């Protein structure tokens, strides 16, 4: 793990800071903040035919510590773990745990974040391992551990309503990695040369009162791998008891150079639109993908993302409807649920991985209150039908407890 440069820089910072303001340095650590989450997850996938079933049961921890800023400079560390609790070794590993040499469930730990951060003149500069959230490079937090990235990030908000972001990323940790790899090796394990992922983005909220409108644009680039451009508009408006929204987007991707991530030239256009009123939230979706599959190794902002499937196969048209309800409107505070159905339509010649598919998701979540504030329970069940192929079901249980400690009162 590439810790030496970061820790050397951190040591220099601490020594120099203590030489000028020892008491302030003590306060920086004394007023630091600790936040975290304890997770107990169970994921299972059952296939109708010959594919081996999968199931993991694990308890995990995410602990984040950050010093208070000293001259605008702070440091952060995060520890993560995923521990097996009686997973059935007769079933394949799902993805909450690692596989050992015999293919059995194995616990693991890692440093999730380790960085130095400076904040001056409405600009945040962060160097080291960090969690990042952009449309197509993000934490993709759907397993036990979020994805994490090594490199440099700069976010500026000097101009009102405008946020500018830039990233130079050299390392990557996926859901079950216990240390960082060169990010190009997450695309092609045989890649010889280090290559950085360079990302730039801008997000602007229009200063209008008639509606809330935000536009954003992003560019992603990696030498010998790909270039990608993404634009999205988010618009919402309150009309009486109804909140109406419309969110169109467009993505363009093309491989380049040595095509280390495969050869592709594709796009995706689509939108979601709907309304929220009286506790209901009703959303319709449409997504159309171009000639090749989308390239999304680091988390994605596809138009349709379900529990298992997502729109993004070559020449695919996807149509979806999601209906949610907040039961606090009828006195059951903390309870919410939704049903989400999508049809994924490919050309008539499609078969196997290119076959027509559909997925129906059912989800219910309860956020506890009072003495159990911070505790939540979520149940999810997905039914996937594959035209001419093997159907399967996916069941997930999420039990989480979030907490935060410390900081200057």
CORJO-V518475 format. One record per backbone hydrogen bond with DSSP energy under -0.5 kcal/mol. CO is the residue of the C=O (numbers start at 1). NH is the residue of the N-H. Records with the same first field share a line. If there is no record, write none. Layout:
# CORJO-V518475
CO = NH / NH
This chain:
# CORJO-V518475
1 = 3
3 = 7
4 = 8
5 = 9
6 = 10
7 = 11
8 = 12
9 = 13
10 = 14
11 = 15
12 = 16
13 = 17
14 = 18
15 = 19
16 = 20
17 = 20 / 21
21 = 25
22 = 26
23 = 27
24 = 28
25 = 29
26 = 30
27 = 31
28 = 68
29 = 32
31 = 408
32 = 407
33 = 66
34 = 405
35 = 64
36 = 403
37 = 62
38 = 401
39 = 60
40 = 399
41 = 58
42 = 397
43 = 56
44 = 395
45 = 54
46 = 393
53 = 92
54 = 45
56 = 43
57 = 85
58 = 41
59 = 83
60 = 39
61 = 81
62 = 37
63 = 79
64 = 35
65 = 77
66 = 33
70 = 73
72 = 119
73 = 70
74 = 117
75 = 67
76 = 115
77 = 65
78 = 112 / 113
79 = 63
80 = 110
81 = 61
82 = 108
83 = 59
87 = 89
88 = 91
92 = 55
98 = 106
100 = 103
104 = 100
106 = 98
108 = 82
110 = 80 / 112
113 = 78
114 = 129
115 = 76
116 = 127
117 = 74
118 = 125
120 = 123
122 = 157
123 = 120 / 125
124 = 155
125 = 118
126 = 153
127 = 116
128 = 151
129 = 114
130 = 149
134 = 137
137 = 134
139 = 147
140 = 142
148 = 173
149 = 130
150 = 170 / 171
151 = 128
152 = 168
153 = 126
154 = 166
155 = 124
156 = 164
159 = 162
161 = 205
163 = 203
164 = 156
165 = 201
166 = 154
167 = 199
168 = 152
169 = 197
170 = 183
171 = 150
172 = 181
173 = 148
174 = 177
181 = 172
182 = 185 / 186
183 = 186
184 = 187 / 188
188 = 191
196 = 198 / 223
197 = 169
198 = 221
199 = 167
200 = 219
201 = 165
202 = 217
203 = 163
204 = 206 / 215
206 = 208
211 = 213
212 = 236
213 = 206
214 = 234
215 = 204
216 = 232
217 = 202
218 = 230
219 = 200
220 = 228
221 = 198
222 = 225 / 226
224 = 260
225 = 256
226 = 222
227 = 254
228 = 220
229 = 252
230 = 218
231 = 250
232 = 216
234 = 214
235 = 246
236 = 212
237 = 239 / 244
239 = 242
242 = 239 / 244
243 = 276
244 = 237
245 = 274
246 = 235
247 = 272
248 = 233
249 = 270
250 = 231
251 = 268
252 = 229
253 = 266
254 = 227
256 = 259
259 = 262
262 = 264
264 = 255
266 = 253
267 = 290
268 = 251
269 = 288
270 = 249
271 = 286
272 = 247
273 = 284
274 = 245
275 = 282
276 = 243
277 = 280
279 = 326
280 = 277
281 = 324
282 = 275
283 = 322
284 = 273
285 = 320
286 = 271
287 = 318
288 = 269
290 = 315
294 = 296
296 = 299
298 = 138
304 = 311
309 = 306
312 = 294
313 = 316
316 = 289
317 = 345
318 = 287
319 = 343
320 = 285
321 = 341
322 = 283
323 = 339
324 = 281
325 = 327 / 337
326 = 329
327 = 330 / 332
328 = 331
331 = 333
332 = 335
334 = 367
335 = 327
336 = 365
337 = 325
338 = 363
339 = 323
340 = 361
341 = 321
342 = 359
343 = 319 / 345
344 = 346 / 357
345 = 317
347 = 350
351 = 354
352 = 355
356 = 387
357 = 344
358 = 385
359 = 342
360 = 383
361 = 340
362 = 381
363 = 338
364 = 379
365 = 336
366 = 368 / 377
368 = 374
369 = 372
370 = 373
372 = 375
374 = 402
375 = 368
376 = 400
377 = 366
378 = 398
379 = 364
380 = 396
381 = 362
382 = 384 / 394
383 = 360 / 385
384 = 392
385 = 358 / 387
386 = 389
389 = 391
391 = 48
392 = 384
393 = 46
394 = 382
395 = 44
396 = 380
397 = 42 / 399
398 = 378 / 400
399 = 40
400 = 376
401 = 38
403 = 36
405 = 34
